[in-house]
């Protein structure tokens, strides 16, 4: 599946692409069609963008029975977190405070690591995982910035 990009590649995008050993090898070999194929490969993930409150709450449903049987101090923390989540429209999983909260949920066995990944990550192509967003790159695009 081709990856779709609507803007030119930034210098940060080029650095992210060049940091990948396979991208570098294909670019060094001037194998632009192979590079497009490699970057279009599915089976990777990228960080999810902002997530709606309702989607976030649905994805955290498995935490509710665990909160119910947790110690009183842990219950207090997570009920306050849930109350705070109910007060916002979207949750930005890319923010360090949210990442720290989700890491604490795993540490306190409120969520599993897999449940946190379902909240924070979305399926992506290799190119999307490197760039952190949906992107469509042509052989000409890649040749222009990596040759």
PyMOL CGO cylinders between C-alpha atoms (Angstrom):
from pymol import cmd
from pymol.cgo import CYLINDER

trace = [
    CYLINDER, 0.00, 0.00, 0.00, 1.57, 3.34, -0.97, 0.3, 1, 1, 1, 1, 1, 1,
    CYLINDER, 1.57, 3.34, -0.97, 2.16, 5.84, 1.80, 0.3, 1, 1, 1, 1, 1, 1,
    CYLINDER, 2.16, 5.84, 1.80, 0.63, 9.31, 1.31, 0.3, 1, 1, 1, 1, 1, 1,
    CYLINDER, 0.63, 9.31, 1.31, 2.37, 12.63, 1.96, 0.3, 1, 1, 1, 1, 1, 1,
    CYLINDER, 2.37, 12.63, 1.96, 0.75, 15.96, 1.24, 0.3, 1, 1, 1, 1, 1, 1,
    CYLINDER, 0.75, 15.96, 1.24, 3.69, 18.24, 2.03, 0.3, 1, 1, 1, 1, 1, 1,
    CYLINDER, 3.69, 18.24, 2.03, 7.36, 18.24, 1.15, 0.3, 1, 1, 1, 1, 1, 1,
    CYLINDER, 7.36, 18.24, 1.15, 9.74, 16.33, 3.36, 0.3, 1, 1, 1, 1, 1, 1,
    CYLINDER, 9.74, 16.33, 3.36, 11.21, 18.41, 6.15, 0.3, 1, 1, 1, 1, 1, 1,
    CYLINDER, 11.21, 18.41, 6.15, 14.83, 18.18, 7.19, 0.3, 1, 1, 1, 1, 1, 1,
    CYLINDER, 14.83, 18.18, 7.19, 13.68, 16.17, 10.23, 0.3, 1, 1, 1, 1, 1, 1,
    CYLINDER, 13.68, 16.17, 10.23, 11.92, 13.74, 7.87, 0.3, 1, 1, 1, 1, 1, 1,
    CYLINDER, 11.92, 13.74, 7.87, 15.08, 13.33, 5.81, 0.3, 1, 1, 1, 1, 1, 1,
    CYLINDER, 15.08, 13.33, 5.81, 17.13, 12.70, 8.98, 0.3, 1, 1, 1, 1, 1, 1,
    CYLINDER, 17.13, 12.70, 8.98, 14.59, 10.09, 10.15, 0.3, 1, 1, 1, 1, 1, 1,
    CYLINDER, 14.59, 10.09, 10.15, 14.75, 8.33, 6.79, 0.3, 1, 1, 1, 1, 1, 1,
    CYLINDER, 14.75, 8.33, 6.79, 18.55, 8.42, 6.62, 0.3, 1, 1, 1, 1, 1, 1,
    CYLINDER, 18.55, 8.42, 6.62, 18.83, 7.01, 10.15, 0.3, 1, 1, 1, 1, 1, 1,
    CYLINDER, 18.83, 7.01, 10.15, 17.23, 3.75, 8.99, 0.3, 1, 1, 1, 1, 1, 1,
    CYLINDER, 17.23, 3.75, 8.99, 19.97, 1.35, 7.85, 0.3, 1, 1, 1, 1, 1, 1,
    CYLINDER, 19.97, 1.35, 7.85, 17.82, -0.28, 5.15, 0.3, 1, 1, 1, 1, 1, 1,
    CYLINDER, 17.82, -0.28, 5.15, 16.80, 3.11, 3.74, 0.3, 1, 1, 1, 1, 1, 1,
    CYLINDER, 16.80, 3.11, 3.74, 20.46, 4.13, 3.67, 0.3, 1, 1, 1, 1, 1, 1,
    CYLINDER, 20.46, 4.13, 3.67, 21.49, 0.91, 1.92, 0.3, 1, 1, 1, 1, 1, 1,
    CYLINDER, 21.49, 0.91, 1.92, 18.77, 1.20, -0.72, 0.3, 1, 1, 1, 1, 1, 1,
    CYLINDER, 18.77, 1.20, -0.72, 19.53, 4.89, -1.28, 0.3, 1, 1, 1, 1, 1, 1,
    CYLINDER, 19.53, 4.89, -1.28, 23.26, 4.17, -1.58, 0.3, 1, 1, 1, 1, 1, 1,
    CYLINDER, 23.26, 4.17, -1.58, 22.41, 1.55, -4.22, 0.3, 1, 1, 1, 1, 1, 1,
    CYLINDER, 22.41, 1.55, -4.22, 20.07, 4.03, -5.97, 0.3, 1, 1, 1, 1, 1, 1,
    CYLINDER, 20.07, 4.03, -5.97, 17.32, 1.40, -5.71, 0.3, 1, 1, 1, 1, 1, 1,
    CYLINDER, 17.32, 1.40, -5.71, 14.48, 3.92, -5.59, 0.3, 1, 1, 1, 1, 1, 1,
    CYLINDER, 14.48, 3.92, -5.59, 11.68, 1.48, -6.46, 0.3, 1, 1, 1, 1, 1, 1,
    CYLINDER, 11.68, 1.48, -6.46, 13.00, -0.93, -3.82, 0.3, 1, 1, 1, 1, 1, 1,
    CYLINDER, 13.00, -0.93, -3.82, 13.03, 1.95, -1.35, 0.3, 1, 1, 1, 1, 1, 1,
    CYLINDER, 13.03, 1.95, -1.35, 9.41, 2.83, -2.14, 0.3, 1, 1, 1, 1, 1, 1,
    CYLINDER, 9.41, 2.83, -2.14, 8.48, -0.83, -1.66, 0.3, 1, 1, 1, 1, 1, 1,
    CYLINDER, 8.48, -0.83, -1.66, 10.38, -1.00, 1.65, 0.3, 1, 1, 1, 1, 1, 1,
    CYLINDER, 10.38, -1.00, 1.65, 8.76, 2.19, 2.97, 0.3, 1, 1, 1, 1, 1, 1,
    CYLINDER, 8.76, 2.19, 2.97, 5.31, 0.98, 1.85, 0.3, 1, 1, 1, 1, 1, 1,
    CYLINDER, 5.31, 0.98, 1.85, 5.58, -2.31, 3.76, 0.3, 1, 1, 1, 1, 1, 1,
    CYLINDER, 5.58, -2.31, 3.76, 2.91, -2.80, 6.41, 0.3, 1, 1, 1, 1, 1, 1,
    CYLINDER, 2.91, -2.80, 6.41, 3.41, -4.36, 9.81, 0.3, 1, 1, 1, 1, 1, 1,
    CYLINDER, 3.41, -4.36, 9.81, 4.81, -1.39, 11.70, 0.3, 1, 1, 1, 1, 1, 1,
    CYLINDER, 4.81, -1.39, 11.70, 3.29, 1.11, 14.11, 0.3, 1, 1, 1, 1, 1, 1,
    CYLINDER, 3.29, 1.11, 14.11, 3.49, 4.82, 14.74, 0.3, 1, 1, 1, 1, 1, 1,
    CYLINDER, 3.49, 4.82, 14.74, 2.39, 6.99, 17.62, 0.3, 1, 1, 1, 1, 1, 1,
    CYLINDER, 2.39, 6.99, 17.62, -1.31, 7.75, 17.49, 0.3, 1, 1, 1, 1, 1, 1,
    CYLINDER, -1.31, 7.75, 17.49, -2.31, 11.39, 17.13, 0.3, 1, 1, 1, 1, 1, 1,
    CYLINDER, -2.31, 11.39, 17.13, -4.76, 13.03, 19.49, 0.3, 1, 1, 1, 1, 1, 1,
    CYLINDER, -4.76, 13.03, 19.49, -7.46, 10.61, 20.60, 0.3, 1, 1, 1, 1, 1, 1,
    CYLINDER, -7.46, 10.61, 20.60, -11.00, 11.54, 21.54, 0.3, 1, 1, 1, 1, 1, 1,
    CYLINDER, -11.00, 11.54, 21.54, -12.05, 11.21, 25.15, 0.3, 1, 1, 1, 1, 1, 1,
    CYLINDER, -12.05, 11.21, 25.15, -14.67, 8.60, 24.25, 0.3, 1, 1, 1, 1, 1, 1,
    CYLINDER, -14.67, 8.60, 24.25, -12.17, 6.46, 22.31, 0.3, 1, 1, 1, 1, 1, 1,
    CYLINDER, -12.17, 6.46, 22.31, -9.63, 6.77, 25.11, 0.3, 1, 1, 1, 1, 1, 1,
    CYLINDER, -9.63, 6.77, 25.11, -12.20, 5.69, 27.70, 0.3, 1, 1, 1, 1, 1, 1,
    CYLINDER, -12.20, 5.69, 27.70, -13.25, 2.73, 25.55, 0.3, 1, 1, 1, 1, 1, 1,
    CYLINDER, -13.25, 2.73, 25.55, -9.65, 1.63, 25.18, 0.3, 1, 1, 1, 1, 1, 1,
    CYLINDER, -9.65, 1.63, 25.18, -9.12, 1.87, 28.93, 0.3, 1, 1, 1, 1, 1, 1,
    CYLINDER, -9.12, 1.87, 28.93, -12.23, -0.15, 29.86, 0.3, 1, 1, 1, 1, 1, 1,
    CYLINDER, -12.23, -0.15, 29.86, -10.09, -3.16, 30.87, 0.3, 1, 1, 1, 1, 1, 1,
    CYLINDER, -10.09, -3.16, 30.87, -8.72, -1.02, 33.71, 0.3, 1, 1, 1, 1, 1, 1,
    CYLINDER, -8.72, -1.02, 33.71, -12.06, -0.66, 35.50, 0.3, 1, 1, 1, 1, 1, 1,
    CYLINDER, -12.06, -0.66, 35.50, -12.21, -4.10, 37.17, 0.3, 1, 1, 1, 1, 1, 1,
    CYLINDER, -12.21, -4.10, 37.17, -8.54, -3.78, 38.12, 0.3, 1, 1, 1, 1, 1, 1,
    CYLINDER, -8.54, -3.78, 38.12, -9.14, -0.39, 39.70, 0.3, 1, 1, 1, 1, 1, 1,
    CYLINDER, -9.14, -0.39, 39.70, -12.07, -1.89, 41.64, 0.3, 1, 1, 1, 1, 1, 1,
    CYLINDER, -12.07, -1.89, 41.64, -9.82, -4.47, 43.33, 0.3, 1, 1, 1, 1, 1, 1,
    CYLINDER, -9.82, -4.47, 43.33, -6.75, -2.24, 43.78, 0.3, 1, 1, 1, 1, 1, 1,
    CYLINDER, -6.75, -2.24, 43.78, -5.67, -0.82, 47.11, 0.3, 1, 1, 1, 1, 1, 1,
    CYLINDER, -5.67, -0.82, 47.11, -7.44, 2.32, 48.32, 0.3, 1, 1, 1, 1, 1, 1,
    CYLINDER, -7.44, 2.32, 48.32, -4.54, 4.66, 47.45, 0.3, 1, 1, 1, 1, 1, 1,
    CYLINDER, -4.54, 4.66, 47.45, -4.27, 3.21, 43.93, 0.3, 1, 1, 1, 1, 1, 1,
    CYLINDER, -4.27, 3.21, 43.93, -8.04, 3.45, 43.48, 0.3, 1, 1, 1, 1, 1, 1,
    CYLINDER, -8.04, 3.45, 43.48, -7.94, 7.10, 44.53, 0.3, 1, 1, 1, 1, 1, 1,
    CYLINDER, -7.94, 7.10, 44.53, -5.22, 7.92, 42.01, 0.3, 1, 1, 1, 1, 1, 1,
    CYLINDER, -5.22, 7.92, 42.01, -6.97, 6.22, 39.08, 0.3, 1, 1, 1, 1, 1, 1,
    CYLINDER, -6.97, 6.22, 39.08, -10.43, 7.51, 39.87, 0.3, 1, 1, 1, 1, 1, 1,
    CYLINDER, -10.43, 7.51, 39.87, -8.92, 11.03, 39.89, 0.3, 1, 1, 1, 1, 1, 1,
    CYLINDER, -8.92, 11.03, 39.89, -7.19, 10.32, 36.58, 0.3, 1, 1, 1, 1, 1, 1,
    CYLINDER, -7.19, 10.32, 36.58, -10.45, 9.10, 35.05, 0.3, 1, 1, 1, 1, 1, 1,
    CYLINDER, -10.45, 9.10, 35.05, -12.25, 12.19, 36.34, 0.3, 1, 1, 1, 1, 1, 1,
    CYLINDER, -12.25, 12.19, 36.34, -9.61, 14.42, 34.78, 0.3, 1, 1, 1, 1, 1, 1,
    CYLINDER, -9.61, 14.42, 34.78, -9.90, 12.54, 31.46, 0.3, 1, 1, 1, 1, 1, 1,
    CYLINDER, -9.90, 12.54, 31.46, -13.66, 13.11, 31.48, 0.3, 1, 1, 1, 1, 1, 1,
    CYLINDER, -13.66, 13.11, 31.48, -12.98, 16.87, 31.62, 0.3, 1, 1, 1, 1, 1, 1,
    CYLINDER, -12.98, 16.87, 31.62, -11.06, 17.08, 28.33, 0.3, 1, 1, 1, 1, 1, 1,
    CYLINDER, -11.06, 17.08, 28.33, -12.17, 16.57, 24.74, 0.3, 1, 1, 1, 1, 1, 1,
    CYLINDER, -12.17, 16.57, 24.74, -8.99, 14.93, 23.46, 0.3, 1, 1, 1, 1, 1, 1,
    CYLINDER, -8.99, 14.93, 23.46, -5.98, 13.18, 24.92, 0.3, 1, 1, 1, 1, 1, 1,
    CYLINDER, -5.98, 13.18, 24.92, -2.56, 13.66, 23.35, 0.3, 1, 1, 1, 1, 1, 1,
    CYLINDER, -2.56, 13.66, 23.35, -0.70, 10.41, 23.88, 0.3, 1, 1, 1, 1, 1, 1,
    CYLINDER, -0.70, 10.41, 23.88, 2.48, 12.06, 22.58, 0.3, 1, 1, 1, 1, 1, 1,
    CYLINDER, 2.48, 12.06, 22.58, 2.77, 14.23, 25.69, 0.3, 1, 1, 1, 1, 1, 1,
    CYLINDER, 2.77, 14.23, 25.69, 5.27, 13.08, 28.33, 0.3, 1, 1, 1, 1, 1, 1,
    CYLINDER, 5.27, 13.08, 28.33, 2.71, 13.47, 31.12, 0.3, 1, 1, 1, 1, 1, 1,
    CYLINDER, 2.71, 13.47, 31.12, 0.33, 11.09, 29.37, 0.3, 1, 1, 1, 1, 1, 1,
    CYLINDER, 0.33, 11.09, 29.37, 3.14, 8.62, 28.62, 0.3, 1, 1, 1, 1, 1, 1,
    CYLINDER, 3.14, 8.62, 28.62, 4.16, 8.74, 32.29, 0.3, 1, 1, 1, 1, 1, 1,
    CYLINDER, 4.16, 8.74, 32.29, 0.56, 8.17, 33.40, 0.3, 1, 1, 1, 1, 1, 1,
    CYLINDER, 0.56, 8.17, 33.40, 0.24, 5.15, 31.11, 0.3, 1, 1, 1, 1, 1, 1,
    CYLINDER, 0.24, 5.15, 31.11, 3.59, 3.77, 32.31, 0.3, 1, 1, 1, 1, 1, 1,
    CYLINDER, 3.59, 3.77, 32.31, 2.37, 4.09, 35.90, 0.3, 1, 1, 1, 1, 1, 1,
    CYLINDER, 2.37, 4.09, 35.90, -0.81, 2.23, 34.94, 0.3, 1, 1, 1, 1, 1, 1,
    CYLINDER, -0.81, 2.23, 34.94, 1.34, -0.68, 33.76, 0.3, 1, 1, 1, 1, 1, 1,
    CYLINDER, 1.34, -0.68, 33.76, 3.55, -0.54, 36.87, 0.3, 1, 1, 1, 1, 1, 1,
    CYLINDER, 3.55, -0.54, 36.87, 0.47, -0.60, 39.12, 0.3, 1, 1, 1, 1, 1, 1,
    CYLINDER, 0.47, -0.60, 39.12, -1.11, -3.38, 37.00, 0.3, 1, 1, 1, 1, 1, 1,
    CYLINDER, -1.11, -3.38, 37.00, -4.07, -1.21, 36.04, 0.3, 1, 1, 1, 1, 1, 1,
    CYLINDER, -4.07, -1.21, 36.04, -3.32, -1.68, 32.33, 0.3, 1, 1, 1, 1, 1, 1,
    CYLINDER, -3.32, -1.68, 32.33, -1.12, -4.19, 30.53, 0.3, 1, 1, 1, 1, 1, 1,
    CYLINDER, -1.12, -4.19, 30.53, 1.68, -3.13, 28.19, 0.3, 1, 1, 1, 1, 1, 1,
    CYLINDER, 1.68, -3.13, 28.19, -0.41, -4.44, 25.28, 0.3, 1, 1, 1, 1, 1, 1,
    CYLINDER, -0.41, -4.44, 25.28, -3.40, -2.35, 26.34, 0.3, 1, 1, 1, 1, 1, 1,
    CYLINDER, -3.40, -2.35, 26.34, -1.19, 0.73, 26.51, 0.3, 1, 1, 1, 1, 1, 1,
    CYLINDER, -1.19, 0.73, 26.51, 0.15, -0.01, 23.02, 0.3, 1, 1, 1, 1, 1, 1,
    CYLINDER, 0.15, -0.01, 23.02, -3.44, -0.20, 21.75, 0.3, 1, 1, 1, 1, 1, 1,
    CYLINDER, -3.44, -0.20, 21.75, -3.97, 3.29, 23.18, 0.3, 1, 1, 1, 1, 1, 1,
    CYLINDER, -3.97, 3.29, 23.18, -0.73, 4.86, 21.95, 0.3, 1, 1, 1, 1, 1, 1,
    CYLINDER, -0.73, 4.86, 21.95, 0.05, 3.12, 18.65, 0.3, 1, 1, 1, 1, 1, 1,
    CYLINDER, 0.05, 3.12, 18.65, -1.71, 2.68, 15.32, 0.3, 1, 1, 1, 1, 1, 1,
    CYLINDER, -1.71, 2.68, 15.32, -0.81, 0.34, 12.45, 0.3, 1, 1, 1, 1, 1, 1,
    CYLINDER, -0.81, 0.34, 12.45, 1.50, 1.95, 9.91, 0.3, 1, 1, 1, 1, 1, 1,
    CYLINDER, 1.50, 1.95, 9.91, 3.79, 1.31, 6.99, 0.3, 1, 1, 1, 1, 1, 1,
    CYLINDER, 3.79, 1.31, 6.99, 7.55, 1.47, 7.54, 0.3, 1, 1, 1, 1, 1, 1,
    CYLINDER, 7.55, 1.47, 7.54, 7.63, 4.98, 6.07, 0.3, 1, 1, 1, 1, 1, 1,
    CYLINDER, 7.63, 4.98, 6.07, 4.83, 6.15, 8.33, 0.3, 1, 1, 1, 1, 1, 1,
    CYLINDER, 4.83, 6.15, 8.33, 6.59, 4.69, 11.36, 0.3, 1, 1, 1, 1, 1, 1,
    CYLINDER, 6.59, 4.69, 11.36, 9.78, 6.55, 10.45, 0.3, 1, 1, 1, 1, 1, 1,
    CYLINDER, 9.78, 6.55, 10.45, 8.02, 9.84, 9.70, 0.3, 1, 1, 1, 1, 1, 1,
    CYLINDER, 8.02, 9.84, 9.70, 5.41, 9.59, 12.45, 0.3, 1, 1, 1, 1, 1, 1,
    CYLINDER, 5.41, 9.59, 12.45, 2.50, 10.36, 10.12, 0.3, 1, 1, 1, 1, 1, 1,
    CYLINDER, 2.50, 10.36, 10.12, 0.73, 9.17, 7.00, 0.3, 1, 1, 1, 1, 1, 1,
    CYLINDER, 0.73, 9.17, 7.00, 2.89, 9.72, 3.94, 0.3, 1, 1, 1, 1, 1, 1,
    CYLINDER, 2.89, 9.72, 3.94, 3.07, 8.83, 0.24, 0.3, 1, 1, 1, 1, 1, 1,
    CYLINDER, 3.07, 8.83, 0.24, 6.54, 8.93, -1.21, 0.3, 1, 1, 1, 1, 1, 1,
    CYLINDER, 6.54, 8.93, -1.21, 7.45, 8.40, -4.83, 0.3, 1, 1, 1, 1, 1, 1,
    CYLINDER, 7.45, 8.40, -4.83, 10.79, 7.27, -6.18, 0.3, 1, 1, 1, 1, 1, 1,
    CYLINDER, 10.79, 7.27, -6.18, 11.30, 10.84, -7.43, 0.3, 1, 1, 1, 1, 1, 1,
    CYLINDER, 11.30, 10.84, -7.43, 10.60, 12.29, -3.95, 0.3, 1, 1, 1, 1, 1, 1,
    CYLINDER, 10.60, 12.29, -3.95, 13.12, 9.94, -2.38, 0.3, 1, 1, 1, 1, 1, 1,
    CYLINDER, 13.12, 9.94, -2.38, 15.76, 10.46, -5.08, 0.3, 1, 1, 1, 1, 1, 1,
    CYLINDER, 15.76, 10.46, -5.08, 15.46, 14.24, -4.62, 0.3, 1, 1, 1, 1, 1, 1,
    CYLINDER, 15.46, 14.24, -4.62, 16.24, 14.14, -0.89, 0.3, 1, 1, 1, 1, 1, 1,
    CYLINDER, 16.24, 14.14, -0.89, 18.41, 11.04, -0.50, 0.3, 1, 1, 1, 1, 1, 1,
    CYLINDER, 18.41, 11.04, -0.50, 20.57, 10.93, -3.64, 0.3, 1, 1, 1, 1, 1, 1,
]
cmd.load_cgo(trace, "trace")
